[in-house]
């Protein structure tokens, strides 16, 4: 008498349905051309951030670097470097530790980056609004304000990540529904809601930075970063608005690739928009690094 036996989850039936075949295990690996390319891009872009940091440290005495809060610029570059490197946690076979920390690593690194940009924008706004002797904003002018902003905004993201790890931590899982005959190893995010809360928090920081920078974009300072901050936040918002439908419409290892693209795209946008103009001034137009050009005034 014939009888039917259900195959184990890591196997699937052959065409005749008389035996079980081992499913092909798949994940985004470094042996995969896509994984290797994304990993190489992550390392290359982090090297760019480190190179720019080295240039800023070497030319730290120039007005171009000093005019835009040196320590916050250093913090921004280090956080962008960590953001690029966090992509490496998304590549390779999912492991418990990697699954648990990869979203938190990106979220914290990028929240520090966005907090630094917000601190830059607020500092510019306060500095120019506090020029009047009777302005109430004069007490906020100083090195402590940007530090408070960076720490405060970063702690907010840290609380979200900590709650995520405690309440519903991500874990290694597998997907046998997306592709026939394949077992796709994935990181189950534990709580999709907390994932979107983390991304939404970054979106709120971006909107705040964009709003403040937009309001002070026309201030008369040659090295005023407001215009660059405005454009960088537009790039960030465009990337992540595109990410959500793309992420929801893809399956398997390509979901991981889509998120890595979003991380690399948004981080590169910040790095390019904020620092490439300064690098051009420092390396190509050294003559512009003078107090005359920093203040936008001419003694003639």
N, C-alpha and C positions, 0 to 999 in steps of 0.2 A: 504494500500500500504506500503510495507516494505521500509525502508530508512536506510542508513548507517550514523552513527555519529562517528567522530574521537574522540578517547579517549584523555583526557588531558595528558600532558607529564608525570605527576606523576602517571599515571595509564596505564594499558595495557589490551587488550581484552582477554576474556577467550577462551577456545577451540571452543566453539560454536559461538563465536563472537556475542553474544547477550547482553553482559554486560561488563562493565569495572571493572577491579580489581586493587586494590592499589598495586603499585610496592613496593618491599621490599627495604627499605633504608639501604645502607651499606657504611661503611667507616672503616678505620683502628682505632679501639678503644682499650681502655685498658681492656675491657671485652673479647676481642679477644685474644686467647693464643699467637698469633704472636705479637700483639701489646703489650701485657703485658710482653712478653719475651724481646722485643726490648727496652721497657721502663726500665725494670729492668737492662738490660745490660748497658744502658746509665747512669743510676744512679750509678751502681757498678763501672764502669770504671772512672767516674768522681771522685768517692770516692778514687780510686787508685791514680789518679793524685794529689788529695789533700793530701793523705798520703805521697806520695813522696815529695811533697812540704814541708810538715811538717818535714820530715827527713832532707831535704836539709837545712832548716832553723836551725834545732837543731845542725847540724854538719857543719854549714857555715864556721867555722874557719879551717876546715880540708883542706889540699891541693887538695884533689879530687874535692871538691866543688869550691874552689877558683880558680883552674887552668882553669876553663872553663866559666868565666864571670858569676858571681853569679846572677846579676840582670837580664841578658838575660835568664838565666835558669829559674828564677822565672816567668818571663813574658811568657816563653814558656809553663810552667806547667799550669799557670792560663788560658792561651788561649786554651790549650788542654782540660782543664776542661770545659770551656764554649762551646767548640766544641761538646763534649759529651752531654752536657745538651741541646744543640740546637736541638737534635733529638726529645726531648719531644714536641717541637712545631709542629712536623710532625704527632703526634699521637693524636687522638681525632677528634671530629666533626669539620670540617673546619669552622673557624670564620674569619671575615674580617681582624682583627688585626693580628691573627696568620698567615694567608696566606700572608700578606704583609711583615712581618718581618722574617719569618722562613729562607728563602734563604739568606737574608741579614745577619742574625745573624750567620749562619754557615759560610758564605763567609768571613765576617769580622774576626770572631774568628780564622778561619783556616789560613787566610792570615797573621794574626799577628804571628801565630805559625810558618808558613813557613818563614816569614820575620826574625824571631828570629833565625831559623836554618841557613838561608843565612848569617845573621850577624855573627854567630859563625864561619861559614866556611871562610868568608872573613877576619875576625879578625885573624884566625890562619894563613891564607895565607899571609896577610900583615905583621904579626909579624915575621914570619920566612924569608920573603923576605927583611925585613928592618934591618937585623942584620949588614949589611955592613954600616960603618960610612958615606959613601957618597951616600947612597941609598935615592932616592927621596920619598920613601914610609915612611920614618921615621916620617914625619910630620902627617901621618895618624894614627900612633900608639897612642892609648889612649882610654879612655872610651866613647868619643863622637861618634866615627865611627859607632859602632853597634847601637847606639840610632838613628842616622840619617837613617841608613838602615831600621830599624824596622818602624820608623815613615813614611818614604818616600814610602815604599812598601805598607804599610797599607792604606795610603791615596789614593793610586791608586785604591785599591779595594773599598774603601769608595765612591769614585767618580762614579764607575760603579754601585754600589748599589743605590746611590742617583739618578742617571740618570734613573735606572730601575723603581724606585718608582714614579718618576715624569712623565716619558714618557708613561709607560705601566705597572702600578702596578698590582701585582697578586690579585686575588679576588676569593671568594667561587663560585663554579660552580657544575654542576652535569653531570654525564655521563649515558645515557640510551642506548648506543649502544653496550657496551662491553659485557654485560650479559643480557640475556633475562629475563624479569620480575623483573629486579633490577634497582634501581636508586642509582648510586654510587656517593657519595658526594666527591668532590675533590677540590683542590686549582688550579685554572687555573693560570698558571705562567705569563699570560699577554703577555710576549714576550719570546718565546723559544730561540730566538737569544741572548738576554741578559743573559739568564740562561747559555748558552754555553760560552758566553764571560766571565762570572764570573768563570766558571770552567777552561776555557782556561788560565785565568790570574793566577790561582793557579798552573796550569801546567807549565807556564813560570817560576814562582818562584821556582818550584821543579826542573826544568831543570837547572836553574842557580845554585841552591844549589848543585845539583849533580855534575855539571861541576867543580865548584870551589873545592868541597870536593875531587873529584876524582884526581884533579891535585896535592893536598897536602896530599894524603892518606898515603904516605910513609915517612913522616917527622918523625924524631927520637924523639918522645915524647910519653911516656907510656899512658898519658891521652889525647892524640890527638884524637879529636872526628871525624875526617874526615872519617874514615872507617865506623863508625856508621851512620854518616849523609848520606854517599853514599848508604848504604843498606836501610836506612829508606826512601830515595827518590825513590829507586827502588820499594819498597813496595807501596808507594803512587801512582806512575805512573802505576804500574800493576793493582791496585785496580780500578783506574778511567778509564783506557783504557778498562777494562772489564765492567765497569759500563755503558758506553754509549750504546753498543749493547743490554745489558740486560735491560736497562731502556726503550729503544725503542721497545723491543719485548714483554714487559709485559703490562698489562692493569689493570685498576681499582685500588683497594687499594694496590695491589702488586707492583705497580710503586713506591708508597711511601715507602714500605718495602725495595725495592732494593736500593733506595737512602739512607735510614737509614743504611743499611748494608755497603754501600760505605763509609759513614761518620765514622761509628764506626771502620771499617776495617783500613782506612787510618790513623785515629787518634790513634788507638791502635798501629799501626806499628811505628809511630813516638815515642809514649810513651815508647814502649818496646825497640826499637833499640837505642834510645838516653839515656834512664835513667836506664834500668835494669842493664847494666854493671857497672854503677856508684853505684847503690844500693848494688850490690854484693861486690864492693870494700869497701864501707862505713860500711856495716853491717856484712859481712862475713870475710873480709880480712882487718881488721882495721890496721894491721901492715904495710900494703902497703902505708898507708897515711902518707908519709914522703916526705921531700923535695928531698931526693935521688931519689925516684921513680917518682916524678913529673917531674924532669928534665931529667930522664933517665940516670943519671950519677952515678957513684959509686966511693967512695973515696979510695977504696982499691988499 
